[in-house]
Amino acid sequence: MTAKTTASGVPYDAQGDMADKDRRDAAMKGFVREFGAVAAAHLEACVRCGMCAEACHFYVATGEPAYTPINKLQPFEQAYHRHAGPFAPIYRLFGVVPSVTLEKLEEWERLIFDACTLCGRCTLACPMGIDIAELIKKARHGMFKAGLIPDRLQLMDRTARAWGSPATPADDFADIVREVGEEHGVDIKVDRERADYLVTVAPAELTEHTKALADAAKIFNKAGLDWTYHSEGFEASNIGYLNGDTELQEKMTRKIIDCAVKIGAHTLVLPECGHAYGAARWEAARWYNDKLPVRVIHMTEFLQEVVASGKIKVKPVGQTASFHDPCQLVRRGGVMNAPRDVMAALGLEMRELENNRALTWCCGGGGGVVSNTRADPIRYKAFELKKREVEAAGADRFVTACGQCRITLDLGAKHTKWDRKIENLLELVADNLAD
């Protein structure tokens, strides 16, 4: 893996030792594979109105035209018109649409990976109904095939392939969980042969946020439910989904869903991770004949269920709070009321951010951006949008329901010396369980 710079001074990473032509051809084959009816309809529909620009946190934070969402699709769209569109033979014959060059792919790597979190706000703004975020995710498939993704994401990809998780080998998972249980004095179920609920985790919960493992156990035990973590299916964040590595995406998805089936679980509970929800809740069906064999829910939905059903009771906190809506949860998944219902049960008075629910500004670190240190400068600029909204709301507490968002916001707060604690909903519930 070698960090390089384009002729115009744009940094990019390249993996493998492919010849230039082979690298370019790999990207084109990856792009063309994605040109189905839906992608074609979207790519033909753009009228270049520019409305997506003001929806993108990176464009708004910087004012740089390159960050306009539809511009990030330029090589992907160019490949479509030259190789798959209705006039592709004519365009090729007369040279109306030239071939996508390797140099362009190298330059666009930063736009597709550094300057897009796949948050979908541009999709919501598009008057033509173009799912721009989904198209960028499809473009990442070709970039991955060409070995043109950030080195940090490639490293996580290789680690996940070798270990089953970018955070820890699967062989160590049970020991980590047991140690966390002992540390926090919580009975944590792991590797049970049968259980009604399979609970999964995100990488940060195995490193700096291990309390989340104990908090989930505390709540499941309090609710009297039959549950377990499991070494054969624990990692839900799915780095393949973010990288464009569809082979790894399928492998990671099947691990958790097949494990749930194996132990007879009727429900698979995803951690506080937005992209885990996108990968397992909405994309997993493509590998299961369009129907999942188990129910898949986010931890936030689970919390809403056990609170509403009376399986757990919580003590009132009695303060004001603002909530950061994770993009993948609300904009891509429609889970808007669940966190607010739980916060209401906690007696928290909501002070909504100016842009909330489906209109929420992204934290700036989704889509693998927070793991890609090359993107730090632009990510910190985007963080300022959220910081200003939180300060304007003036609530006592600031809560989210995504570990990735929490990490991103914590990093932004540290960078700007912002004295604000970012809390997660799971921890808030676990710390305020009533006897």
Secondary structure, DSSP 8 states (H G I E B T S, - for coil): -EEEE-TTS-EEEE-S---HHHHHHHHHHHHHTT--HHHHHHHHH-----TTGGG-HHHHHH--GGG-GGGGGHHHHHHHHHHTSTTHHHHHHHTSS----HHHHHHHHIIIIIS-----HHHHH-TT---HHHHHHHHHHHHHHTT-S-HHHHHHHHHHHHHSSSSS-HHHHHHHHHHHHHHHT----BS-S--SEEE-B-GGGGTTTTHHHHHHHHHHHHTT--EEB-TTS-B-S-HHHHHT-HHHHHHHHHHHHHHHHHTT-SEEEE-S-HHHHIIIIISGGGGTTTS-SSEEEEHHHHHHHHHHTTSS-B----SEEEEE--HHHHTTT---HHHHHHHHHTT-EE---SS-GGG----S-TTTGGG-GGGHHHHHHHHHHHHHHHHHHT-SEEEES-HHHHHHHHHHHHHHT----EEEHHHHHHTTB--
